[in-house]
Amino acid sequence: MSEPLLENKIAVVTGAAQGIGYAIAERFVAEGARIVLGDLDSGTVTDAAKRLGGPETAIGVRCDVTNADDVDTLLQAALDTFGGLDVMVNNAGITRDATMRTMTEDQFDQVVSVHLKGTWNGTRKAAAIMRERKSGAIVNLSSLSGKVGMVGQTNYSAAKAGIVGLSKAAAKEVAHHGIRVNAIQPGLIRTAMTEAMPEKAWGQKMAEIPLGRAGEVDEIASVALFLASDLSSYMTGTVLEVTGGRLM
Ligand SMILES: NC(=O)c1ccc[n+]([C@@H]2O[C@H](COP(=O)([O-])OP(=O)(O)OC[C@H]3O[C@@H](n4cnc5c(N)ncnc54)[C@H](O)[C@@H]3O)[C@@H](O)[C@H]2O)c1
């Protein structure tokens, strides 16, 4: 049997109480990693960690990624509990969809803050720890919306495109410390975020997908695993589309 891909690795995943973040954490644990999950609600994130095997393998920490001190606390939990930090996944996200005519300034600021500032906080703070050990992998969740722009998502598309620029700039800054930074652009993935979408919008998106179906969270988790592990040791600054071929 082949070696687990993340044996003895320590990973932090933000927005990990549910959806794609939880699926990534679950997959990492299955590949031998110990995990710190961060999310907004302390009870929910602690329950998620329990489902992943409890304190030996996973702990949950309350963390709002827009707050730099919270991100410090999250990363410090990985150092204090498991003794290191090998992988950081910046996954936390929200949508506040509205056309520009109706979008409020607050809806714009919230989305940009969670995605862009949150990912910046996670990337810079994880890199500051990883550079001491001269190795690490950072995986940032962008979106197909950041590649093509979507109606009703001027806030989200801007933030997700920003994550691409941020990831590439960071990849260049930290490559000589042995740290890789890559991004994933998921297409339509079945989670609470997309199930909130009106049926008509769902149908329109489905029609654009050559593989003819929405993606599942596990199909994002596999790509996150690839980028987090040594399978992708010569890749940095890349953006992987996981979209079923949609808007390729
Ligand atoms: N589902 C999709 O089709 C899809 C497509 C493209 C990109 N994405 C991206 O993938 C990521 C995960 O999306 P999902 O579909 O699993 O969403 P989700 O809503 O199911 O989960 C997002 C998680 O992030 C947490 N969160 C929100 N704001 C936070 C904050 N400030 N600090 C910490 N945690 C916070 C939420 O509490 C939640 O647990 C997001 O970045 C999203 O933009 C999703």
Ligand as a Chemical Component Dictionary entry (heavy atoms), coordinates in Angstrom:
data_LIG
# 
_chem_comp.id                   LIG 
_chem_comp.type                 NON-POLYMER 
_chem_comp.pdbx_formal_charge   0 
_chem_comp.three_letter_code    LIG 
# 
loop_
_chem_comp_atom.comp_id 
_chem_comp_atom.atom_id 
_chem_comp_atom.alt_atom_id 
_chem_comp_atom.type_symbol 
_chem_comp_atom.charge 
_chem_comp_atom.model_Cartn_x 
_chem_comp_atom.model_Cartn_y 
_chem_comp_atom.model_Cartn_z 
_chem_comp_atom.pdbx_ordinal 
LIG N1  N1  N 0  -19.618 26.069 -3.383 1  
LIG C1  C1  C 0  -19.164 26.520 -4.542 2  
LIG O1  O1  O 0  -19.746 26.264 -5.626 3  
LIG C2  C2  C 0  -17.913 27.363 -4.595 4  
LIG C3  C3  C 0  -17.446 27.735 -5.862 5  
LIG C4  C4  C 0  -16.299 28.502 -5.942 6  
LIG C5  C5  C 0  -15.611 28.861 -4.805 7  
LIG N2  N2  N 1  -16.078 28.496 -3.575 8  
LIG C6  C6  C 0  -15.317 28.933 -2.408 9  
LIG O2  O2  O 0  -15.007 27.832 -1.597 10 
LIG C7  C7  C 0  -14.952 28.251 -0.226 11 
LIG C8  C8  C 0  -15.869 27.381 0.621  12 
LIG O3  O3  O 0  -17.204 27.549 0.147  13 
LIG P1  P1  P 0  -18.407 26.595 0.597  14 
LIG O4  O4  O 0  -19.245 26.412 -0.603 15 
LIG O5  O5  O -1 -17.899 25.412 1.345  16 
LIG O6  O6  O 0  -19.201 27.589 1.571  17 
LIG P2  P2  P 0  -19.981 27.343 2.945  18 
LIG O7  O7  O 0  -20.841 28.529 3.122  19 
LIG O8  O8  O 0  -20.597 25.990 2.980  20 
LIG O9  O9  O 0  -18.789 27.367 4.013  21 
LIG C9  C9  C 0  -18.033 28.522 4.255  22 
LIG C10 C10 C 0  -17.525 28.479 5.684  23 
LIG O10 O10 O 0  -16.748 29.671 5.915  24 
LIG C11 C11 C 0  -17.080 30.175 7.191  25 
LIG N3  N3  N 0  -16.807 31.615 7.287  26 
LIG C12 C12 C 0  -17.482 32.640 6.711  27 
LIG N4  N4  N 0  -16.939 33.814 7.052  28 
LIG C13 C13 C 0  -15.878 33.527 7.860  29 
LIG C14 C14 C 0  -14.915 34.321 8.532  30 
LIG N5  N5  N 0  -14.942 35.662 8.465  31 
LIG N6  N6  N 0  -13.955 33.689 9.255  32 
LIG C15 C15 C 0  -13.930 32.351 9.341  33 
LIG N7  N7  N 0  -14.813 31.544 8.740  34 
LIG C16 C16 C 0  -15.785 32.139 7.997  35 
LIG C17 C17 C 0  -18.570 29.875 7.346  36 
LIG O11 O11 O 0  -18.975 29.935 8.704  37 
LIG C18 C18 C 0  -18.652 28.475 6.730  38 
LIG O12 O12 O 0  -18.429 27.460 7.681  39 
LIG C19 C19 C 0  -15.320 29.729 -0.225 40 
LIG O13 O13 O 0  -14.144 30.520 -0.240 41 
LIG C20 C20 C 0  -16.086 29.883 -1.510 42 
LIG O14 O14 O 0  -16.086 31.208 -1.974 43 
LIG C21 C21 C 0  -17.219 27.756 -3.458 44 
# 
loop_
_chem_comp_bond.comp_id 
_chem_comp_bond.atom_id_1 
_chem_comp_bond.atom_id_2 
_chem_comp_bond.value_order 
_chem_comp_bond.pdbx_ordinal 
LIG N1  C1  SING 1  
LIG C1  O1  DOUB 2  
LIG C1  C2  SING 3  
LIG C2  C3  SING 4  
LIG C2  C21 DOUB 5  
LIG C3  C4  DOUB 6  
LIG C4  C5  SING 7  
LIG C5  N2  DOUB 8  
LIG N2  C6  SING 9  
LIG N2  C21 SING 10 
LIG C6  O2  SING 11 
LIG C6  C20 SING 12 
LIG O2  C7  SING 13 
LIG C7  C8  SING 14 
LIG C7  C19 SING 15 
LIG C8  O3  SING 16 
LIG O3  P1  SING 17 
LIG P1  O4  DOUB 18 
LIG P1  O5  SING 19 
LIG P1  O6  SING 20 
LIG O6  P2  SING 21 
LIG P2  O7  DOUB 22 
LIG P2  O8  SING 23 
LIG P2  O9  SING 24 
LIG O9  C9  SING 25 
LIG C9  C10 SING 26 
LIG C10 O10 SING 27 
LIG C10 C18 SING 28 
LIG O10 C11 SING 29 
LIG C11 N3  SING 30 
LIG C11 C17 SING 31 
LIG N3  C12 SING 32 
LIG N3  C16 SING 33 
LIG C12 N4  DOUB 34 
LIG N4  C13 SING 35 
LIG C13 C14 SING 36 
LIG C13 C16 DOUB 37 
LIG C14 N5  SING 38 
LIG C14 N6  DOUB 39 
LIG N6  C15 SING 40 
LIG C15 N7  DOUB 41 
LIG N7  C16 SING 42 
LIG C17 O11 SING 43 
LIG C17 C18 SING 44 
LIG C18 O12 SING 45 
LIG C19 O13 SING 46 
LIG C19 C20 SING 47 
LIG C20 O14 SING 48 
# 
